[in-house]
C-alpha cells in the first residue's frame, strides 16, 4: 500500500505520464495503490496533493495533470533494461543483426517496438541506404511522388 504521493505518481506513470483527476483516482482504486477509508473524500485529497505536495512535479494543462519527469523507462521498467541488453548482444549494423533484433523483440510492448524502429531507422544500414538513394524516399519513388525526401 502506497502513501498518497506515491500512489498519485504511480497512477500517472500507469497513465503514460498524464491524466485527469477522475482517471488518476480510478487507477489508484483499480490497482489498490491507496485505500480511501481514511480520506474524507478521495477527490479532495487528490486535489490537495496535486496542487500542494506535488507542486513542481506535476503541472495542470487543461483538465489533465502532467507528470513532469515522466520517462518511458518508468513505465516499461525491466522490459526497457531487457531491450538495452538485447541491443548490446546484437550487431544491428548488419541486415542479419537487424532481422535478429526484430525477431527477438516482436512480442514486446508497443513502446519498445517504437524504440526498436527508431534505432534501426537511424542505424548504419539506414544511413547507407539513404546515401545510396540520394536521400530520396523509396516509398515516394514507387508512388511517383519525387518531392519527398528523408
Buried (B, 14 or more C-beta within 10 A) or exposed (E): EBEBBEBBBBBBBBBEBBBBBEBBBBBBBEEEBBEBEEBEEBBEBBEEBBEEBBEEBBBEEEEBBBBEEBEBEBBBEEBBEBBEEBBEEBEBEEEEBBEBBBEBBEEBBEBBBEBBEEBBEEBBBBEEEBEEEEEBBEEBEEEEEEEEEB
